Amino acid sequence: MRAACVVTVCVVVLVGLGACADPPLRGEGEGEGEGEGEPGEGEGEGEPGEGEGEGEGEPGEGEGEGEGEGEPGDLGAVCTRDAACAGGVCRPADPDGDSFVGDGVCAGSRGGIAPGGACSTGASCDRGVCADGLCSALCDQNADCPQGMACQVSSFSLDDTAVGGVAGICVADQSLPPLACTDDAACQASGRVCNDVVGQGQLSLQCGFSGAGAALGQACVSPFLESRSACQTGLCDGEVAGMCTRACSASNQCGAGLICSGPPFSNISGDFCADPCTNNSQCTAGRGCQLRENRVGDAFDFVCAEPIGTLATGAATANGLQCQSGFVVSGQCSELCNVAANTCPAAMPACEALDIQKPGGGTQSVTACVVP
């Protein structure tokens, strides 16, 4: 089994001013006021005779309370977040000609990927902005952004063109703490998925952000297991004929037709979704049926994968890593087969049951091509 590679991606934000401030002149306010009246004096005169009196009035007090809320804007109104629009959404625009500094216009949704969804280009996003591999939106504070994203004043481009500017937009929340994982369920609370490959030598997974590209089970090409540009899951198991995979702990997390099996590379821990098979003909072009170690089940699964070595079935070798299938029978590269529908090549024409040693000891029966 070949080894995986890990790559670290650094995202540079051209302008970053930290958390965004609350918008002026929007929202709710309460106020209390207290006042004191001037003392009052009075004089009175009695009936004939003489009398004079003086009195002081009680101080006057007054208290008032008021509450007011800014009205959301109609379509066409200047805005900096969706909540400022009575209808539609806040789309990036430049109504005052200041190069997009902090504003947009209330307008209808254009129907692309919603904020928080995986993207590789801004043109695929509803607001035309892709930031850190996620569709973005204008914002004033973190609460304006989807789960797993934070509001940050950043430079951006609209629809991947030269048009753009600087504004508060939603970006992947890099302040989220590292979290080890074995499947997506461990990451859901923070709006992430299990696809961040970390470590030196022996690798493991942490919660990361979703990707864009092909869906789980579809073809992909990537020099690295971690690939947010090739797969929506962020994981691709092949350099030239890969399949978008997912970290898993049970087969029901893999969708129809896939199973949860061992890792596609020898130097990464955890289990991953794989395409089961019994022979090469059941795999897509460029992939073959191989044995993959199922550590949890203490057995080998039969799954489709890229060739491990270059030698075809029947070639002489004592090293299974030189074979396309990854295993040797009696000094020759072999391949898995189905006895009922023999697919073995002429170099090793017979499909027979063989006993192989399981990872934890004991034996397991497989059917492979041999020379009779």
C-alpha positions as CSV (number, residue, x, y, z in Angstrom):
1,M,0.0,0.0,0.0
2,R,1.5,3.4,-1.0
3,A,1.9,6.3,1.4
4,A,-0.1,9.4,1.5
5,C,1.3,12.9,1.2
6,V,0.2,15.9,3.3
7,V,0.2,19.5,2.1
8,T,-0.3,22.6,4.2
9,V,-2.3,25.5,2.6
10,C,-1.8,29.0,3.8
11,V,-4.6,31.5,3.0
12,V,-3.5,35.1,2.8
13,V,-6.0,37.7,3.4
14,L,-5.0,41.0,1.8
15,V,-6.8,43.2,4.3
16,G,-7.8,41.9,7.7
17,L,-9.1,44.2,10.4
18,G,-10.3,41.6,12.9
19,A,-13.9,41.2,13.9
20,C,-16.4,43.5,12.2
21,A,-18.2,46.2,14.2
22,D,-21.9,46.4,14.6
23,P,-23.6,48.5,11.9
24,P,-24.5,52.1,12.8
25,L,-28.1,53.3,12.9
26,R,-29.6,49.7,12.7
27,G,-31.0,47.6,15.5
28,E,-32.8,48.4,18.7
29,G,-32.4,51.0,21.4
30,E,-33.9,51.7,24.8
31,G,-33.6,55.0,26.8
32,E,-34.6,56.3,30.2
33,G,-34.8,59.9,31.3
34,E,-35.4,61.6,34.6
35,G,-36.1,65.2,35.2
36,E,-36.7,67.5,38.3
37,G,-38.9,70.5,38.3
38,E,-38.1,73.8,39.8
39,P,-39.4,74.4,43.3
40,G,-42.6,76.4,43.3
41,E,-43.4,79.3,45.6
42,G,-46.8,80.9,46.4
43,E,-48.2,83.7,48.4
44,G,-51.6,84.0,49.8
45,E,-53.6,86.8,51.5
46,G,-56.4,86.3,54.0
47,E,-59.5,88.0,54.9
48,P,-59.3,91.5,56.3
49,G,-56.8,91.5,58.8
50,E,-53.3,90.6,58.0
51,G,-51.8,87.3,57.1
52,E,-49.1,86.1,54.9
53,G,-48.1,82.6,54.0
54,E,-45.4,81.0,51.9
55,G,-45.2,77.5,50.6
56,E,-43.0,75.3,48.5
57,G,-44.2,72.9,45.9
58,E,-42.9,69.3,45.6
59,P,-40.2,68.7,43.1
60,G,-41.5,67.3,39.9
61,E,-40.2,64.1,38.5
62,G,-40.6,62.6,35.1
63,E,-39.5,59.3,33.6
64,G,-39.9,58.0,30.0
65,E,-38.9,54.9,28.1
66,G,-38.8,54.4,24.3
67,E,-37.8,51.7,21.9
68,G,-37.1,52.0,18.2
69,E,-36.0,49.6,15.4
70,G,-34.6,50.4,12.1
71,E,-36.7,49.4,9.1
72,P,-35.1,46.9,6.7
73,G,-34.4,48.3,3.3
74,D,-36.4,47.6,0.1
75,L,-34.9,46.1,-3.0
76,G,-32.2,48.5,-4.3
77,A,-31.4,49.9,-0.9
78,V,-27.8,50.1,0.2
79,C,-26.9,47.3,2.7
80,T,-24.0,45.5,4.4
81,R,-25.8,42.3,5.4
82,D,-28.9,40.2,4.6
83,A,-30.7,41.4,7.7
84,A,-30.7,44.9,6.3
85,C,-32.9,43.9,3.4
86,A,-36.7,43.6,3.5
87,G,-36.7,41.3,0.5
88,G,-34.0,39.3,-1.3
89,V,-30.4,39.3,-0.1
90,C,-27.5,41.8,0.3
91,R,-25.5,41.4,-3.0
92,P,-22.0,42.9,-3.3
93,A,-22.2,46.2,-5.3
94,D,-20.7,49.7,-5.4
95,P,-23.6,52.1,-5.1
96,D,-21.4,55.0,-3.9
97,G,-18.5,54.4,-6.2
98,D,-16.0,53.7,-3.4
99,S,-14.7,50.4,-4.6
100,F,-17.0,48.1,-2.6
101,V,-15.9,49.5,0.7
102,G,-18.4,48.0,3.1
103,D,-21.6,48.1,1.1
104,G,-23.9,46.2,-1.2
105,V,-27.4,46.5,-2.6
106,C,-30.6,44.6,-1.6
107,A,-31.5,42.4,-4.6
108,G,-33.0,39.0,-5.4
109,S,-31.0,35.8,-5.0
110,R,-29.4,34.8,-8.3
111,G,-29.6,31.1,-7.5
112,G,-26.1,29.9,-7.0
113,I,-24.6,28.0,-4.1
114,A,-25.7,29.5,-0.8
115,P,-23.2,31.1,1.7
116,G,-21.3,28.3,3.6
117,G,-21.5,25.9,0.7
118,A,-18.3,24.5,-0.9
119,C,-16.9,26.4,-4.0
120,S,-13.9,26.6,-6.2
121,T,-15.0,29.7,-8.0
122,G,-17.0,32.7,-7.1
123,A,-19.1,32.4,-10.3
124,S,-20.8,29.3,-8.8
125,C,-21.9,31.2,-5.6
126,D,-25.2,33.0,-5.1
127,R,-23.4,36.2,-4.2
128,G,-20.5,35.8,-6.6
129,V,-17.8,35.5,-3.9
130,C,-15.8,32.4,-2.9
131,A,-13.6,32.8,0.1
132,D,-11.4,30.0,1.6
133,G,-13.3,27.4,-0.5
134,L,-16.7,28.5,0.8
135,C,-19.3,30.7,-0.8
136,S,-19.4,34.0,1.1
137,A,-21.8,36.8,1.9
138,L,-21.5,40.4,3.1
139,C,-21.6,40.8,6.9
140,D,-21.2,43.1,9.8
141,Q,-20.7,40.6,12.6
142,N,-20.1,36.8,13.1
143,A,-23.9,36.2,13.6
144,D,-24.5,37.2,9.9
145,C,-22.4,34.2,8.7
146,P,-23.2,30.5,8.4
147,Q,-21.9,28.0,11.0
148,G,-18.2,27.5,10.7
149,M,-17.6,31.0,9.2
150,A,-16.7,34.3,10.7
151,C,-17.1,38.0,9.6
152,Q,-13.8,39.6,8.6
153,V,-13.0,42.7,6.6
154,S,-11.2,41.3,3.6
155,S,-10.4,42.0,0.0
156,F,-12.4,39.9,-2.5
157,S,-13.3,39.6,-6.2
158,L,-16.7,39.3,-7.7
159,D,-17.3,36.3,-10.0
160,D,-13.5,35.7,-10.2
161,T,-13.1,39.0,-12.2
162,A,-11.0,42.1,-11.7
163,V,-14.1,43.7,-10.2
164,G,-14.0,43.7,-6.4
165,G,-13.0,45.6,-3.3
166,V,-12.8,45.5,0.5
167,A,-15.8,44.7,2.7
168,G,-16.9,42.7,5.7
169,I,-17.4,39.2,4.2
170,C,-17.9,35.7,5.7
171,V,-14.7,33.5,5.6
172,A,-13.8,30.1,7.1
173,D,-13.4,30.5,10.8
174,Q,-9.7,29.8,11.3
175,S,-10.0,30.4,15.1
176,L,-11.9,27.1,15.6
177,P,-9.7,24.8,17.7
178,P,-8.0,21.7,16.2
179,L,-10.2,18.6,16.7
180,A,-9.2,15.1,16.0
181,C,-11.8,13.0,14.2
182,T,-12.5,9.7,12.5
183,D,-15.7,10.7,10.7
184,D,-17.8,13.8,9.9
185,A,-20.1,13.4,12.9
186,A,-17.3,14.5,15.3
187,C,-17.0,17.8,13.4
188,Q,-20.7,18.8,12.8
189,A,-21.1,20.9,15.9
190,S,-18.4,23.4,14.5
191,G,-19.7,23.3,10.9
192,R,-16.7,21.3,9.6
193,V,-16.0,17.9,8.2
194,C,-13.3,15.3,8.9
195,N,-10.7,16.0,6.1
196,D,-7.7,17.9,7.4
197,V,-4.7,15.6,7.0
198,V,-2.0,16.4,9.7
199,G,1.2,14.9,11.0
200,Q,4.6,13.9,9.9
201,G,5.3,10.3,8.8
202,Q,2.2,8.7,10.2
203,L,-0.7,10.9,9.4
204,S,-4.1,11.4,11.0
205,L,-7.3,13.5,10.5
206,Q,-8.7,16.6,12.1
207,C,-11.8,18.6,11.4
208,G,-11.5,20.9,8.4
209,F,-13.6,22.7,5.9
210,S,-15.6,21.1,3.0
211,G,-14.3,21.3,-0.5
212,A,-15.7,21.8,-4.0
213,G,-15.6,19.6,-7.1
214,A,-16.7,16.0,-7.5
215,A,-19.2,14.3,-5.1
216,L,-18.5,11.3,-2.9
217,G,-17.8,8.2,-5.1
218,Q,-17.0,10.2,-8.2
219,A,-13.7,10.3,-10.1
220,C,-11.0,12.7,-9.0
221,V,-7.3,13.5,-9.6
222,S,-5.0,14.8,-6.8
223,P,-1.4,14.3,-5.8
224,F,-2.5,14.5,-2.2
225,L,-5.1,12.7,-0.2
226,E,-6.4,16.1,1.1
227,S,-7.8,18.0,-1.8
228,R,-10.6,20.6,-1.3
229,S,-10.4,21.6,-5.0
230,A,-11.0,18.1,-6.4
231,C,-13.7,16.8,-4.1
232,Q,-16.6,18.1,-2.1
233,T,-15.5,15.8,0.8
234,G,-12.0,17.3,0.6
235,L,-10.4,13.8,0.2
236,C,-9.3,12.1,-3.0
237,D,-7.7,8.6,-2.9
238,G,-5.8,8.7,-6.2
239,E,-3.2,10.6,-8.2
240,V,-4.4,9.7,-11.7
241,A,-7.6,7.7,-11.3
242,G,-8.8,8.5,-7.8
243,M,-12.3,8.5,-6.2
244,C,-13.6,11.1,-3.8
245,T,-13.8,9.4,-0.5
246,R,-14.8,10.3,3.1
247,A,-13.6,9.4,6.6
248,C,-16.0,6.9,8.1
249,S,-16.6,4.6,11.1
250,A,-19.5,2.6,9.5
251,S,-20.6,1.8,6.0
252,N,-23.9,3.7,6.4
253,Q,-21.9,6.9,6.3
254,C,-20.7,6.2,2.8
255,G,-23.9,6.2,0.8
256,A,-25.3,3.6,-1.7
257,G,-22.8,1.2,-3.2
258,L,-19.8,2.1,-1.0
259,I,-18.4,0.4,2.1
260,C,-16.3,1.7,5.0
261,S,-12.9,0.0,4.8
262,G,-9.3,0.6,5.7
263,P,-7.1,3.5,4.6
264,P,-6.1,3.9,1.0
265,F,-2.5,4.7,2.1
266,S,-0.3,2.8,4.6
267,N,0.8,5.9,6.5
268,I,-2.6,7.3,7.5
269,S,-4.9,6.1,10.3
270,G,-8.6,5.7,10.2
271,D,-11.1,4.2,7.8
272,F,-12.4,5.6,4.5
273,C,-15.3,5.0,2.1
274,A,-14.4,2.6,-0.8
275,D,-16.0,0.9,-3.8
276,P,-16.3,-2.9,-3.3
277,C,-15.5,-5.4,-6.0
278,T,-14.7,-9.1,-6.7
279,N,-12.5,-8.5,-9.8
280,N,-11.0,-5.8,-12.0
281,S,-13.9,-5.7,-14.5
282,Q,-16.1,-4.1,-11.7
283,C,-13.8,-1.1,-11.3
284,T,-13.7,2.1,-13.4
285,A,-11.0,2.7,-15.9
286,G,-7.6,3.0,-14.4
287,R,-8.5,1.2,-11.2
288,G,-8.3,-2.4,-10.2
289,C,-9.7,-4.7,-7.5
290,Q,-7.3,-4.9,-4.5
291,L,-7.1,-6.3,-1.0
292,R,-7.5,-3.5,1.6
293,E,-6.9,-4.1,5.3
294,N,-10.1,-3.7,7.4
295,R,-8.5,-3.1,10.8
296,V,-11.8,-3.0,12.7
297,G,-13.1,-6.2,11.2
298,D,-9.6,-7.9,11.3
299,A,-10.0,-9.0,7.6
300,F,-9.3,-7.9,4.1
301,D,-11.9,-6.1,2.0
302,F,-12.0,-6.3,-1.8
303,V,-12.1,-2.7,-3.1
304,C,-11.3,-0.7,-6.3
305,A,-8.2,1.5,-6.2
306,E,-5.4,2.8,-8.3
307,P,-2.7,0.3,-9.2
308,I,-0.1,-0.1,-6.5
309,G,2.8,-1.2,-8.7
310,T,3.4,-1.4,-12.5
311,L,3.7,-5.2,-13.1
312,A,0.7,-6.9,-14.7
313,T,-0.8,-10.2,-13.7
314,G,1.6,-13.1,-14.4
315,A,4.8,-11.1,-14.1
316,A,7.5,-12.7,-12.0
317,T,8.4,-11.0,-8.7
318,A,8.8,-11.7,-5.0
319,N,7.6,-8.2,-4.0
320,G,3.9,-7.6,-4.1
321,L,4.4,-3.8,-4.1
322,Q,5.7,-4.1,-7.7
323,C,2.4,-5.6,-8.8
324,Q,-0.6,-3.6,-10.0
325,S,-2.8,-5.7,-7.6
326,G,-0.4,-5.4,-4.7
327,F,0.0,-9.2,-4.1
328,V,1.9,-12.2,-5.3
329,V,0.9,-15.9,-5.7
330,S,3.8,-18.4,-6.1
331,G,6.3,-15.8,-7.3
332,Q,4.0,-14.1,-9.8
333,C,1.7,-11.0,-9.7
334,S,-1.9,-12.2,-9.3
335,E,-5.3,-10.5,-9.2
336,L,-8.6,-11.1,-7.6
337,C,-11.3,-13.0,-9.5
338,N,-14.7,-14.6,-9.4
339,V,-14.8,-18.4,-9.8
340,A,-18.3,-18.3,-11.4
341,A,-17.3,-15.8,-14.0
342,N,-13.6,-16.2,-14.5
343,T,-11.9,-13.0,-15.6
344,C,-8.3,-14.2,-15.2
345,P,-5.8,-13.4,-18.1
346,A,-4.0,-16.1,-20.1
347,A,-0.8,-15.7,-18.1
348,M,-2.6,-17.0,-15.0
349,P,-5.8,-18.6,-16.3
350,A,-7.3,-20.4,-13.3
351,C,-9.4,-18.7,-10.6
352,E,-9.0,-20.6,-7.4
353,A,-9.7,-20.2,-3.7
354,L,-6.6,-19.4,-1.6
355,D,-6.1,-18.9,2.2
356,I,-4.2,-15.7,3.2
357,Q,-3.2,-14.6,6.6
358,K,-5.5,-11.9,8.2
359,P,-4.0,-8.8,9.8
360,G,-4.6,-10.1,13.3
361,G,-3.8,-13.7,12.7
362,G,-5.7,-16.7,11.4
363,T,-6.6,-17.1,7.7
364,Q,-9.1,-15.7,5.3
365,S,-10.2,-17.3,2.0
366,V,-9.9,-15.3,-1.2
367,T,-10.2,-16.2,-4.9
368,A,-7.3,-15.2,-7.1
369,C,-5.8,-16.0,-10.5
370,V,-3.2,-18.8,-10.5
371,V,-1.3,-21.1,-12.9
372,P,-3.0,-24.4,-12.7
